[in-house]
Amino acid sequence: MAQSHTRVSPWAPFHHRPYAVIWTATLVANMGTWMYGSAAGWLMTTLTADPFMVSMVQVAATLPMFLFALPAGALADVIDARRLLVWVEGAIIVAAIPFALLVELDRMTPVLLLAFTFLLESGAAMGAPAWQSIVPRLVPRDELPAAVAANSVSINMSRALGPALGGFLTSAIAIAAPFWVNAFSNVGSIAALVWWRPRDRARDGLAAERLASAIRTGLRFTRNNPPLRATLARAVAFFFFASAYWALLPLIARTQVAGGPELYGLLLASIGAGAIGGAFAIPWLRARLGADGLVAAGQVGTALAMLLFGLARQPAMAVAASLLAGVCWIAAVSTLNVSAQVSLPDWVRARGLAVYVAVMFGSMTIGSAIWGEVASWAGLGFANFAAAAGAFLGIPLTWHWKLHRGQALDLTPSMYWPEPIVTTTVEDDDGPVLVTVEYRIAPEHREAFLDAKDALERQRRRGGGYAWGLFEDMSTPGRFVETFRVESWIEHLRQHDRGTAADRALEGRVRGYSTTAPAATHFIAR
């Protein structure tokens, strides 16, 4: 099965013009983002030498993803993701211009630097789930892993080119130059999104979900999706410890190796270059190591890179550590991203990816703050060594969480539930709704039916149900009643449209244990 993923050419997504255009535009935008990100980290080292304050730049850059990714994912599922991205990218331009102006006028302070970094990254957080959710609309499903890998290459190309160019502009022109370039770098992304005319996603004809309800549904889906939960567990084990070198790299370049902005840019560029090179080896490595082995290898390599960072006193060793870190970063990140993507049906894709993004950046936010504090009282070397030890330890602790490759689940829409029968008018907001399903189970199938109840419960909860229960009639052998609640009538109607082919197969297996067709009944609270 694993080899089926290697037959698609890495260049296949670029045969689709919308993907190629948007990929190119986001490459330019990401270059601007990395230019300002590296310049912001270096600027903070000129304002203060406190390792904790320097690490707070990384905290300010990652915290918005943790705070806003889930509401942003719900928005991307509820409204048109393309239009949301146009507005978000425009807002980022509006916020980036005064940021660059304050740097130009030498009015920047540590607090202002953190505030503007937080503001710009908040805009990026509002758009991140939408960017990820449109990828399956740009390429066929069998090309999705290649498209995700190509997106990672884009990010890492920008990481390789942006910081190096930012360091050059800082030295040749002024520290404000990278901030001005960033302010206008996403104009191309806006133009590409305006130009793109995707097919409208299939809609259920129901009113749009409310934001709070959409968020609750997304969280409920995540809790009851074992493949996605496994991805999140492995993500925490990787990103929490890998955040150490991201947070401390400006000080490694400035104080430990005694370099300037050009060296810091070179180190970031080396991480990007390593990631680009690693991207071409990923299909070969995945075919031999599998998804779980590839992420574990990325953790081992990241730990070794942090050991080198802790020992580095010369640029050559720091560059070598950066190259290794880049290879391992893309190996882990692209594999985790694909596992999250293929665990999600289209109706909840942006919300599920938002949970993944929130966990990823939440881990990096907490990790950056912790490793910055550790470096403040124990030194840069000790912080990197401790993070390396943690990365090694995280492998056996999370190994039982297996990543998903998408082979076993068919998440295409099925909509196999019949319309509920009602004899009176039911308003959309009426509820909560109590649904009961009665089964008559043959005696020889009783144990198999009970073995399937956990999977059935997770399916109901993924679709929006709660308070699930299964009851056996003690006076009538073989009679079982399944019950669950749904927030409102319209939310139950959405359940009818959320079923996938995998859900249909599960229910077909459960129905096969019953001697009669299961009978569903609906009750509304009054």
C-alpha positions in Angstrom: 0.0 0.0 0.0 2.8 2.4 0.9 4.2 2.2 -2.6 1.1 3.6 -4.1 2.0 7.0 -2.8 5.3 7.0 -4.6 3.9 6.6 -8.1 2.6 10.2 -8.3 5.3 12.5 -9.6 6.3 15.4 -7.3 5.7 17.7 -10.2 2.1 16.4 -10.9 0.3 19.2 -8.9 2.0 21.8 -11.1 0.1 20.5 -14.1 -3.0 22.2 -12.6 -2.7 25.8 -13.4 -4.5 27.2 -10.4 -2.2 25.3 -8.1 0.9 26.5 -9.9 -0.2 30.1 -9.9 -1.2 30.1 -6.2 2.0 28.2 -5.2 4.2 30.8 -6.9 2.3 33.7 -5.4 2.5 32.2 -1.9 6.3 31.5 -2.4 6.8 35.3 -2.9 4.6 36.1 0.1 6.4 33.6 2.3 9.7 35.1 1.3 8.5 38.4 2.6 7.3 36.8 5.8 10.6 35.1 6.5 12.5 38.3 5.7 10.5 40.2 8.3 10.6 37.3 10.8 14.4 37.0 10.7 14.8 40.8 10.8 12.4 41.0 13.8 14.5 38.4 15.7 17.7 40.2 15.0 16.2 43.6 15.8 15.2 42.3 19.2 18.9 41.3 19.9 19.8 45.0 19.2 17.2 46.2 21.7 17.9 43.7 24.5 20.3 40.9 25.2 17.9 39.0 27.6 17.4 35.5 26.2 13.9 35.4 27.5 12.9 38.6 25.7 14.6 37.3 22.5 12.6 34.0 22.7 9.4 36.0 23.2 9.7 37.1 19.5 9.1 33.4 18.7 6.3 33.3 21.3 4.6 36.4 19.7 4.9 34.7 16.3 3.4 31.4 17.3 0.8 32.3 20.0 -1.8 33.7 17.5 -1.9 30.4 15.7 -2.7 28.7 19.0 -5.4 31.3 19.9 -7.1 31.9 16.6 -6.6 28.9 14.4 -9.8 27.1 15.5 -12.1 30.1 15.1 -10.4 30.7 11.7 -10.9 27.1 10.7 -14.6 27.3 11.6 -14.9 30.5 9.5 -13.2 28.7 6.6 -15.7 25.9 6.8 -18.7 28.2 7.2 -17.9 30.9 4.6 -16.0 30.8 1.3 -12.3 30.2 2.1 -11.1 32.1 -0.9 -12.9 35.3 0.0 -11.8 35.0 3.6 -8.1 34.8 2.4 -8.5 37.9 0.3 -9.7 39.9 3.2 -7.1 38.5 5.6 -4.2 39.2 3.2 -5.4 42.7 2.7 -5.6 43.3 6.5 -2.0 42.0 6.8 -0.8 44.7 4.4 -2.6 47.4 6.4 -0.9 46.3 9.6 2.6 45.8 8.1 3.0 49.3 6.7 3.0 51.1 10.1 5.3 48.4 11.4 7.8 49.2 8.7 7.4 52.9 9.2 8.2 52.7 13.0 11.3 50.7 12.3 12.3 53.3 9.6 11.9 56.1 12.1 13.8 54.3 14.8 10.8 54.3 17.1 10.7 50.6 17.7 10.8 49.3 21.3 10.8 45.7 22.5 7.2 45.9 23.5 6.1 47.4 20.2 8.1 44.8 18.3 6.3 42.0 20.2 2.9 43.7 19.7 3.3 44.2 15.9 4.7 40.6 15.5 1.6 39.3 17.4 -0.7 41.4 15.2 0.8 40.3 11.9 0.9 36.7 13.0 -2.7 37.0 14.1 -3.6 37.8 10.5 -1.6 34.7 9.3 -3.4 32.6 11.9 -6.8 33.7 10.5 -5.7 32.6 7.1 -3.7 29.4 7.8 -6.6 26.9 8.0 -8.2 28.4 4.9 -4.9 28.1 3.0 -4.6 24.4 3.9 -8.2 23.6 3.3 -8.1 24.8 -0.4 -5.3 22.5 -1.3 -7.7 19.5 -2.0 -9.7 21.8 -4.2 -6.6 22.5 -6.4 -5.5 18.9 -7.1 -7.0 15.4 -7.2 -7.0 13.3 -4.1 -4.2 11.0 -5.3 -1.9 14.0 -5.8 -2.6 15.5 -2.3 0.6 14.1 -0.7 2.7 15.6 -3.5 0.9 18.9 -3.2 1.4 19.0 0.5 5.1 18.2 0.0 5.4 20.9 -2.7 3.8 23.4 -0.3 6.4 22.5 2.3 9.1 23.0 -0.4 7.6 26.5 -1.1 7.8 27.4 2.6 11.3 26.1 2.9 12.5 27.8 -0.3 11.2 31.0 1.1 12.9 30.2 4.4 16.2 29.7 2.5 15.9 32.8 0.3 14.0 35.2 2.6 16.4 35.4 5.6 19.5 35.5 3.4 18.0 38.3 1.4 16.8 40.0 4.6 20.3 39.8 6.1 21.8 41.3 3.0 19.2 44.1 2.8 19.8 44.9 6.5 23.5 45.2 6.0 23.4 46.9 2.7 20.5 49.3 3.2 18.9 49.4 6.7 17.2 47.3 9.2 13.8 48.7 7.9 14.3 47.3 4.4 13.0 43.8 5.1 9.9 45.2 6.8 9.0 47.3 3.8 9.5 44.3 1.4 7.2 42.2 3.7 4.5 44.9 3.7 3.8 44.4 0.0 4.9 40.8 -0.6 1.5 39.3 -0.4 -0.1 41.5 -3.1 0.5 38.6 -5.6 -1.3 36.2 -3.3 -4.4 38.5 -3.3 -4.2 38.8 -7.1 -3.9 35.0 -7.5 -6.9 34.4 -5.2 -9.0 36.9 -7.1 -8.1 35.3 -10.4 -8.9 31.8 -9.2 -12.4 30.7 -9.9 -12.9 27.3 -8.2 -16.0 25.1 -8.5 -18.4 25.8 -5.7 -18.2 23.1 -3.0 -21.3 21.0 -2.7 -23.6 22.6 -0.2 -26.4 21.0 1.7 -28.9 23.7 1.1 -29.2 24.4 4.9 -28.4 27.7 6.6 -24.8 28.3 7.4 -23.5 27.1 10.7 -23.1 29.5 13.5 -19.6 30.1 14.6 -19.8 28.9 18.1 -21.7 25.7 17.1 -19.2 25.1 14.3 -16.3 25.3 16.8 -18.0 22.9 19.1 -18.7 20.5 16.3 -15.0 20.7 15.2 -13.7 20.0 18.7 -16.2 17.1 19.0 -15.1 15.7 15.7 -11.4 15.9 16.7 -12.0 14.1 20.1 -13.7 11.2 18.2 -11.3 10.9 15.3 -8.5 8.4 16.4 -6.2 9.1 13.4 -6.3 12.8 14.0 -5.7 12.4 17.7 -2.7 10.3 16.9 -1.4 13.0 14.6 -1.8 15.6 17.3 0.0 13.5 19.9 3.0 13.0 17.6 2.9 16.7 16.7 3.3 17.8 20.4 6.3 15.4 20.8 8.0 17.0 17.9 7.2 20.7 17.9 7.6 21.3 21.7 11.3 20.3 21.6 12.1 21.6 18.1 10.9 25.1 19.2 14.1 25.4 21.2 16.4 26.1 18.2 13.8 28.4 16.5 13.5 30.5 19.7 17.3 30.7 20.5 18.8 30.9 17.0 19.2 34.7 17.0 21.3 34.5 20.2 23.2 31.5 18.9 24.3 33.6 15.9 24.9 36.8 17.9 26.5 35.7 21.2 27.5 32.1 21.0 29.1 32.2 17.5 29.7 36.0 17.6 28.2 36.7 14.1 26.1 39.5 12.6 22.8 39.6 10.7 24.4 38.0 7.7 25.2 34.9 9.7 21.8 34.8 11.3 20.3 35.0 7.8 22.7 32.3 6.6 21.6 30.0 9.4 17.9 30.4 8.6 18.7 30.0 4.9 20.5 26.8 5.7 17.5 25.4 7.5 15.5 26.2 4.4 18.0 24.7 2.1 18.2 21.5 4.1 14.4 21.3 4.0 14.4 21.7 0.2 16.9 18.9 -0.2 15.1 16.7 2.3 11.8 17.2 0.4 13.2 15.3 -2.6 14.2 12.4 -0.4 10.9 12.1 1.4 9.1 9.8 -1.1 12.0 7.4 -0.9 12.3 7.6 2.9 8.5 7.2 3.4 8.4 4.1 1.2 11.1 2.5 3.4 10.4 3.9 6.9 6.7 4.5 6.7 5.0 7.6 8.1 5.7 6.7 11.8 9.3 5.8 11.1 9.9 9.0 9.1 8.6 11.3 11.9 10.7 9.3 14.5 13.8 9.8 12.2 13.0 13.5 12.0 12.9 13.7 15.9 16.3 11.9 16.1 17.8 14.2 13.5 16.4 17.3 15.2 17.9 16.2 18.6 21.3 15.7 16.9 21.0 19.2 15.4 20.2 20.7 18.7 23.3 19.0 20.2 25.3 20.6 17.5 23.7 24.0 18.1 24.6 23.7 21.8 28.3 22.9 20.9 28.7 25.4 18.0 31.3 28.1 18.5 32.2 28.4 14.8 29.9 29.3 11.8 30.6 26.0 10.1 29.2 23.9 12.9 26.1 26.1 13.2 25.5 25.9 9.5 25.8 22.1 9.6 23.3 22.0 12.5 20.9 24.2 10.5 21.1 22.0 7.4 20.4 18.9 9.5 17.5 20.7 11.3 16.0 21.7 7.9 16.0 18.1 6.5 14.4 16.8 9.7 11.9 19.6 9.9 10.4 18.9 6.5 10.4 15.1 7.0 8.3 15.5 10.2 6.1 18.4 9.2 5.1 17.2 5.8 4.3 13.7 7.1 2.3 15.0 10.0 0.4 17.4 7.7 -0.5 14.6 5.3 -1.7 12.5 8.2 -4.0 15.3 9.3 -5.3 16.0 5.8 -6.3 12.5 5.0 -8.0 12.0 8.4 -10.6 14.7 7.5 -13.7 14.7 5.3 -14.4 17.9 3.4 -17.2 19.3 5.6 -14.9 19.7 8.6 -11.5 19.9 6.9 -10.6 23.5 7.8 -11.7 23.0 11.5 -9.7 19.8 11.8 -6.6 21.3 10.3 -7.1 24.3 12.5 -6.9 22.0 15.6 -3.7 20.6 14.1 -2.3 24.1 13.5 -3.3 25.2 17.0 -1.6 22.2 18.6 1.5 22.7 16.5 1.9 26.4 17.3 0.7 26.0 20.9 3.5 23.5 21.4 6.0 25.9 19.9 4.6 28.8 21.9 4.9 27.0 25.2 8.2 25.5 24.2 9.8 28.8 23.1 8.9 30.4 26.4 10.2 27.5 28.4 13.5 27.1 26.5 14.1 30.9 26.6 13.7 30.8 30.4 16.0 27.8 30.7 18.6 29.6 28.6 18.3 32.7 30.8 19.4 30.8 34.0 21.4 27.9 32.6 22.8 29.1 29.2 22.1 28.5 25.6 24.1 25.2 25.5 22.2 23.6 28.3 18.8 24.6 26.8 19.7 23.0 23.5 21.0 19.8 25.3 17.8 19.5 27.4 15.6 20.0 24.4 17.6 17.3 22.5 17.1 14.9 25.4 13.4 15.5 25.4 13.1 15.0 21.6 14.8 11.6 22.0 12.5 10.7 24.9 9.4 11.7 23.0 9.8 8.9 20.5 9.1 5.9 22.7 6.5 7.9 24.7 4.3 8.5 21.6 5.2 5.5 19.4 1.8 3.8 20.1 0.1 6.7 18.4 0.1 5.6 14.7 -0.1 8.1 11.9 -2.7 7.8 9.2 -2.0 7.4 5.4 -5.6 7.4 4.2 -5.7 3.9 2.7 -8.3 2.5 5.0 -10.9 5.2 5.1 -13.1 6.4 2.3 -14.1 9.9 3.4 -16.1 10.8 0.2 -19.6 12.1 1.0 -22.2 9.4 1.1 -25.4 11.1 2.5 -27.0 7.7 3.0 -29.3 8.6 5.8 -33.0 8.9 4.7 -34.8 12.2 5.4 -36.5 12.1 8.9 -40.2 11.7 8.8 -42.1 14.5 10.6 -45.9 15.2 10.8 -45.6 18.7 12.1 -43.6 21.8 11.5 -40.1 21.8 13.0 -38.1 25.0 13.3 -34.4 24.9 12.6 -33.6 26.1 16.1 -35.9 23.6 17.8 -34.0 21.2 20.1 -32.1 19.6 21.6 -33.1 16.5 19.5 -33.1 13.0 21.0 -32.5 10.3 18.4 -33.2 6.7 19.2 -32.4 3.7 17.0 -33.8 0.3 17.8 -32.0 -2.9 16.9 -33.1 -6.6 17.0 -29.8 -8.5 17.3 -29.6 -12.2 16.6 -28.1 -14.1 19.6 -25.2 -15.3 17.6 -24.2 -11.7 16.7 -24.6 -10.1 20.1 -20.9 -10.1 21.0 -19.9 -8.8 17.5 -22.5 -6.0 17.8 -21.2 -5.0 21.2 -17.7 -5.0 19.9 -18.7 -2.5 17.2 -20.4 -0.1 19.7 -17.3 2.0 20.4 -16.8 2.7 16.6 -20.5 3.5 16.3 -20.3 5.9 19.2 -17.4 7.8 17.7 -19.2 8.0 14.4 -22.3 9.6 16.0 -20.1 12.1 18.0 -18.0 13.0 14.9 -21.2 14.0 13.1 -22.3 16.3 15.9 -24.0 14.0 18.4 -23.5 13.9 22.2 -24.7 12.0 25.3 -24.5 8.8 23.3 -25.7 5.6 25.0 -26.6 1.9 24.1 -29.2 0.1 26.2 -30.3 -3.6 26.3 -33.8 -4.6 27.0 -33.7 -7.1 29.9 -37.2 -8.4 29.1 -36.8 -8.9 25.4 -33.7 -10.8 24.3 -31.8 -9.2 21.4 -33.5 -5.8 21.7 -31.1 -2.8 21.9 -31.8 0.9 21.8 -29.1 3.4 20.8 -29.6 7.0 21.9 -27.8 10.3 21.2 -28.6 13.9 21.3 -28.0 16.7 18.8 -28.0 20.5 19.6 -30.8 21.4 17.3 -33.0 20.2 14.4 -30.9 21.9 11.8 -27.8 20.3 13.3 -29.4 16.9 13.0 -30.2 17.6 9.4 -26.6 18.4 8.9 -25.7 15.0 10.3 -27.7 13.5 7.4 -25.4 15.2 5.0 -22.1 14.6 6.8 -22.0 10.8 6.4 -19.0 9.4 4.5 -18.6 6.1 2.6 -16.6 4.8 5.6 -19.5 5.7 7.9 -21.9 3.9 5.6 -19.7 0.8 5.6 -19.7 0.8 9.4 -23.4 1.1 9.7 -23.9 -1.5 7.1 -21.8 -3.9 9.2 -23.9 -3.0 12.3 -27.2 -3.5 10.4 -26.0 -6.9 9.3 -26.2 -8.1 12.9 -29.9 -7.1 13.2 -32.7 -9.5 12.2 -34.9 -6.5 11.2 -34.1 -3.0 9.7 -33.1 -0.7 12.6 -35.9 1.8 13.3 -35.0 5.5 14.1 -37.2 7.8 16.1 -36.7 11.6 16.7 -37.8 13.5 19.8 -37.6 17.2 20.3 -37.3 18.9 23.8 -40.3 21.0 24.6 
